[in-house]
């Protein structure tokens, strides 16, 4: 651990600058590759000298650019949610998909589409916040009733149980109301169909959720040392936890309503971030934003190339990346108890 | 035979008879219910070859094979769960949670993917090969999970966590390959992931029947080993059981049961987990009693779930795996709260 403590701020800033550059390059790649490849020069022109008469410019401006930007936002949101969860619960396996949060959000979305088909996109997002909230509440309830508290294993199993139950109900509703396609999309995750209006929604939710996360980042660092320690230092743990959960719900809810259940991003990114940047959440949260964005932009790119011209759900790609990581964690700290 | 054992035997037969009676009643209810209602009297008449042609078609070609499959799959998964819980000494083990079901499903999808040009998936030859493909997938999955959970021995909790991870990985591969086969069709992939008796015909019944008829008696025959293993590895080897080789053999039986069930019914979750618990509650810890009771309970639960799924929102058919999850996940949560 010593090497992390001795990280100077300069080296952290250098890491951030490099990640931002990598992010810009991968967004460029993501825009340029697709069913038809568009060369970089055209991409550059389409962004900075937009000509509405050219089809390639239209494709870039209306389809590929909003898609890449949405991917970056969604990845960032999921990563930050995972970081806050892991910091608050001190549980290495905590993350939106493991804890059934994404299933809860998808459940609320299917419910709304079935019973209130004319709902606005803002209403959809609000309902996915509520759904995510219900799932979190259920998982924590199981934890607090449980004989020996919420150990990492119990958290994972409770998440599996709650997630399966919510998904079962969603499947029944979607089968009855002919919403299988929407349901399949939310279960597998995908970024096709994103437009500038999705980016707008993501920006608004991000402005609230991420600012909230950053504002409590210092307190989360203290909380991650242990609740007794935090109380001893005069911190109002309950308030911090409530604010943290609100920010998780906003970020996960927005991400799921745009991109569906994209698993494992929220699990792996915070771990990688902690490994590189140390244990201070004032750094972990901004770095998670960048790493999460980078991971999802690249996964989205892979999801389009792996079975071209058809798209593979991006959730399947992130699972394939995330599973080895989960297994590593399960063999290590998670399975010790 | 001592009096306690005689009393237990009597209780076993009472419970088995009761369950058999319930299965019989539900069997007729399931046969009579559906989009086309056939009165129970007509069901009996048709079974005795005195029904109309239309009733015969509905019963013999559609409902009967589906119900028989549900019974076979339910029994297979339940016994598989009993064995897995016994050999891992882990109350939360189940072929679904450990990822064995998804491994079998993936293998079937791969089988269809690579051989779909040579073989018609509904032809009888490929129906008889499919359980074998599922079995191979289930064995590979079991080996992967066992190897990954191995760290100077297999800790039960690590086994479950590794199972959850491997399960997620197999699901991802399954989705990718399924979409490669038919990008427009999410449905088949969800069948393998949630469980659905998707191809109810007589060929499947005959393909599955020998597996259950051979494997469940073998499990029953090995009940003594399972009882001894429950006492812990040291006691078991002290009592003269070759623990590791017995465990491997029983693991193979459990995996084969799960694999064959998945080939016909997809990845039905939680059934193999919950049924053994209920059977233990009724019969106590001895496996020669738990195994037969579990087999019948599993068959009953799956048949009831199948009937609910077909009729709850008719004409919409809900995959049976979803109903099973809904019915048994709350019990799983209860177990989770109780276990330390």
Interface residues (C-beta under 8 A of the other chain):
Chain A: X93 X142 X145 X146 X147 X148 X152 X153 X154 X156 X157 X158 X160 X161 X162 X164 X165 X167 X168 X169 X171 X172 X175 X176 X180 X181 X184 X187 X188 X263 X264 X306 X307 X310 X311 X312 X313 X315 X316 X317 X319 X320 X322 X323 X324 X326 X327 X330 X331 X334 X335 X337
Chain B: X92 X97 X148 X149 X151 X155 X157 X158 X160 X161 X162 X164 X165 X166 X168 X169 X171 X172 X173 X175 X176 X179 X180 X183 X186 X187 X190 X194 X269 X270 X312 X313 X316 X317 X318 X319 X322 X323 X325 X326 X329 X330 X332 X333 X336 X337 X338 X339 X340
